[in-house]
Amino acid sequence: MFFSVQKELFDLLPDLTIGMVAAKNLDNTRPSGEIDQLLEEAIEALKKNFAGEKAQDHPRIKPWRNAFAKLGIPGSKFPSSVESMTRRILRGDPFPRINPLVDLYNSVSLRYLIPMGGHDLDTLQGNIYLRFAEGWEPFTPMGGGEGAAVPKGELVYRDDREVLTRNWVWRQCEKDKATEKTRNIFIPIDVLGEVGRELAEEIIGRLSESIPKFLGGTLYSAILNREKTSAEFPP
């Protein structure tokens, strides 16, 4: 199975780094008090560190607004997933607990303020791409709603048949969401140049330690950039 990033994205954002983790044979059925604690600690640290700052002005989140502007994505209308989560926490809204796997990578996303999502590998068709849409690809939003073809030129995560995440790191589809039944997961780690490749490596290291510790399984990881635009991992 391949994961690839369209070369033209690196032409626009030459310092972009895309990390990836593929975890296999997980057990996502058992609640974990330790994961609950990791997520709560990440939420409390975020509240403390922002201290009245607007989410979109934070030095880890503002680069996403800038990158979206280069791609023609209105950041106020389609905020990155980590900006949306941060806003929710700063408003004081309850933060959802989904299942151990999602709660674990959400805790890492909040700790590093890097957008992250998980795609259930058993639901995907063919390979995985981060590329500009051709205009035929359908998308069905998570939580339901009417599906529709994604406009040509929109940056998306997709497999061979449909869009997995619209507007790069804005909204995920329904079919590949991680549930208690998920045993195999693909997690992309999108790191902009202002943050640096080192952070992608650090996040991969944290996931490589914490996923087997709490959920079992085995992991494959890779880092993509303008010199290496694709990686192969076991199906």
C-alpha positions as CSV (number, residue, x, y, z in Angstrom):
1,M,0.0,0.0,0.0
2,F,1.3,3.5,-0.9
3,F,0.9,6.9,0.6
4,S,2.0,9.8,-1.7
5,V,1.9,13.5,-1.7
6,Q,1.4,15.5,-5.0
7,K,4.7,17.2,-5.9
8,E,2.9,20.5,-6.7
9,L,2.0,20.9,-3.0
10,F,5.7,21.1,-2.1
11,D,6.2,23.6,-4.9
12,L,3.8,25.9,-3.0
13,L,5.0,24.9,0.5
14,P,8.6,23.8,0.0
15,D,9.3,23.3,3.7
16,L,6.3,21.1,4.4
17,T,6.9,17.8,6.2
18,I,4.3,15.0,6.2
19,G,4.8,12.3,8.8
20,M,2.8,9.1,8.8
21,V,2.1,6.2,11.2
22,A,0.4,3.0,10.1
23,A,-0.6,0.9,13.1
24,K,-1.7,-2.7,12.7
25,N,-3.5,-5.3,14.9
26,L,-4.7,-2.8,17.6
27,D,-7.1,-3.6,20.4
28,N,-9.3,-0.5,20.6
29,T,-12.1,-2.1,22.7
30,R,-10.9,-1.5,26.2
31,P,-11.3,1.8,28.1
32,S,-8.0,3.2,29.4
33,G,-7.7,5.5,32.4
34,E,-4.2,6.3,31.4
35,I,-5.3,7.6,28.0
36,D,-8.1,9.6,29.7
37,Q,-5.5,11.2,31.8
38,L,-3.2,12.0,28.9
39,L,-6.1,13.7,27.1
40,E,-7.1,15.7,30.2
41,E,-3.5,16.8,30.8
42,A,-3.3,18.0,27.2
43,I,-6.5,20.0,27.6
44,E,-5.5,21.6,30.8
45,A,-2.0,22.5,29.4
46,L,-3.6,24.1,26.4
47,K,-5.9,26.2,28.6
48,K,-2.9,27.3,30.7
49,N,-0.6,28.1,27.8
50,F,-3.1,30.2,25.8
51,A,-3.9,32.6,28.6
52,G,-6.5,34.7,26.6
53,E,-4.8,34.4,23.2
54,K,-7.1,33.8,20.3
55,A,-6.7,30.3,18.7
56,Q,-5.9,31.6,15.2
57,D,-3.1,33.9,16.5
58,H,-1.1,31.2,18.3
59,P,2.4,30.7,16.6
60,R,1.6,27.0,16.0
61,I,-1.9,27.7,14.5
62,K,-1.4,30.9,12.6
63,P,0.9,29.2,10.0
64,W,-2.1,27.1,9.0
65,R,-4.0,30.2,8.2
66,N,-1.1,31.4,6.1
67,A,-0.7,28.1,4.3
68,F,-4.5,27.9,3.6
69,A,-4.3,31.4,2.1
70,K,-1.6,30.2,-0.3
71,L,-3.9,27.3,-1.3
72,G,-7.0,29.5,-1.7
73,I,-8.7,28.0,1.4
74,P,-10.6,30.5,3.5
75,G,-9.2,29.8,7.0
76,S,-12.1,31.5,8.8
77,K,-14.6,29.3,7.0
78,F,-12.6,26.1,6.9
79,P,-10.3,26.2,10.0
80,S,-7.8,23.4,10.5
81,S,-8.9,20.6,12.8
82,V,-6.5,21.7,15.6
83,E,-7.8,25.3,15.4
84,S,-11.4,24.0,15.8
85,M,-10.4,21.8,18.8
86,T,-8.5,24.6,20.4
87,R,-11.5,27.0,20.0
88,R,-13.8,24.5,21.6
89,I,-11.6,24.1,24.6
90,L,-11.0,27.8,25.0
91,R,-14.8,28.4,24.9
92,G,-15.2,26.0,27.8
93,D,-17.2,23.5,25.8
94,P,-17.0,19.8,26.8
95,F,-14.3,18.0,24.8
96,P,-15.6,14.7,23.4
97,R,-14.2,11.3,24.4
98,I,-14.6,9.0,21.4
99,N,-12.6,5.8,22.0
100,P,-9.1,5.0,23.3
101,L,-7.4,5.3,19.9
102,V,-9.0,8.6,19.0
103,D,-8.5,10.0,22.5
104,L,-4.9,9.0,22.3
105,Y,-4.1,10.8,19.1
106,N,-6.2,13.8,20.0
107,S,-4.1,14.1,23.2
108,V,-1.0,14.2,21.0
109,S,-2.6,16.6,18.5
110,L,-3.4,19.0,21.4
111,R,-0.1,18.7,23.1
112,Y,1.8,19.7,19.9
113,L,-0.9,21.7,18.3
114,I,-0.6,19.8,15.1
115,P,-3.6,18.6,13.0
116,M,-4.0,14.8,13.2
117,G,-6.7,12.4,12.3
118,G,-7.0,8.6,11.9
119,H,-8.2,6.7,8.9
120,D,-9.4,3.1,9.4
121,L,-7.3,1.2,6.8
122,D,-9.9,-1.6,6.5
123,T,-12.4,0.8,5.0
124,L,-10.1,2.2,2.3
125,Q,-9.9,1.3,-1.4
126,G,-6.4,1.2,-3.0
127,N,-3.8,3.7,-2.0
128,I,-3.8,7.0,0.0
129,Y,-3.0,10.4,-1.5
130,L,-2.6,14.0,-0.4
131,R,-3.3,15.8,-3.6
132,F,-5.4,18.3,-5.4
133,A,-8.9,17.0,-6.3
134,E,-9.7,16.3,-10.0
135,G,-13.4,17.2,-9.6
136,W,-15.0,13.8,-9.7
137,E,-14.2,12.6,-6.1
138,P,-17.2,12.1,-3.8
139,F,-17.2,13.1,-0.1
140,T,-19.6,12.1,2.7
141,P,-19.0,14.1,5.9
142,M,-18.5,12.4,9.2
143,G,-21.7,12.3,11.2
144,G,-23.9,12.1,8.1
145,G,-25.2,14.6,5.7
146,E,-25.5,14.7,1.9
147,G,-22.5,13.6,-0.1
148,A,-21.2,15.6,-3.0
149,A,-18.3,15.8,-5.4
150,V,-15.4,17.9,-4.2
151,P,-14.5,20.9,-6.4
152,K,-11.5,20.5,-8.7
153,G,-8.3,21.9,-7.3
154,E,-9.2,21.5,-3.6
155,L,-6.4,19.9,-1.5
156,V,-7.7,16.6,-0.1
157,Y,-6.7,13.3,1.5
158,R,-8.3,10.6,-0.6
159,D,-8.1,6.9,-1.5
160,D,-8.7,5.5,-5.0
161,R,-12.4,6.1,-4.9
162,E,-13.3,9.1,-2.6
163,V,-12.2,12.0,-0.5
164,L,-11.2,11.2,3.1
165,T,-10.5,14.7,4.4
166,R,-11.6,18.0,2.7
167,N,-9.6,21.2,2.6
168,W,-6.5,19.3,3.7
169,V,-7.1,19.1,7.5
170,W,-10.6,20.5,7.8
171,R,-13.2,17.8,7.9
172,Q,-13.0,14.0,7.7
173,C,-15.4,11.6,5.9
174,E,-17.8,9.1,7.5
175,K,-16.5,5.8,6.1
176,D,-13.0,5.7,7.6
177,K,-13.5,7.1,11.1
178,A,-11.9,5.2,13.9
179,T,-14.3,3.1,16.0
180,E,-14.0,0.6,18.8
181,K,-13.8,-2.1,16.0
182,T,-10.8,-0.4,14.3
183,R,-7.8,-2.6,14.3
184,N,-5.6,-1.0,11.6
185,I,-5.1,2.8,11.3
186,F,-3.4,5.3,9.2
187,I,-2.4,8.6,10.9
188,P,-0.9,11.5,8.9
189,I,1.1,14.2,10.7
190,D,1.1,17.5,8.8
191,V,3.9,19.8,9.9
192,L,4.5,23.2,8.3
193,G,7.9,24.6,7.8
194,E,7.6,27.2,10.5
195,V,7.4,24.3,13.0
196,G,10.0,22.0,11.5
197,R,10.8,18.4,10.5
198,E,12.1,17.7,14.0
199,L,8.6,17.9,15.4
200,A,7.3,15.3,13.0
201,E,10.0,12.9,14.1
202,E,9.1,13.7,17.8
203,I,5.4,13.0,17.3
204,I,6.1,9.8,15.4
205,G,8.3,8.7,18.3
206,R,5.6,9.5,20.8
207,L,2.9,7.6,18.8
208,S,5.4,4.7,18.3
209,E,5.7,4.4,22.0
210,S,2.2,5.1,23.2
211,I,0.1,3.2,20.7
212,P,1.8,-0.2,21.3
213,K,1.9,0.5,25.1
214,F,-1.9,1.1,25.4
215,L,-3.4,-0.6,22.4
216,G,-0.8,-3.2,21.3
217,G,-0.1,-3.9,17.6
218,T,2.9,-3.0,15.4
219,L,3.8,0.2,13.7
220,Y,5.3,1.5,10.4
221,S,6.3,5.1,10.0
222,A,7.8,7.4,7.4
223,I,8.5,11.0,6.7
224,L,7.7,12.6,3.4
225,N,9.0,15.9,2.0
226,R,9.9,17.5,-1.3
227,E,12.8,15.0,-1.7
228,K,10.7,12.0,-0.8
229,T,7.0,12.2,-1.9
230,S,5.8,8.7,-1.3
231,A,6.2,5.7,1.0
232,E,5.1,2.1,0.9
233,F,3.8,0.2,3.9
234,P,2.4,-3.3,4.5
235,P,-1.3,-3.7,3.5
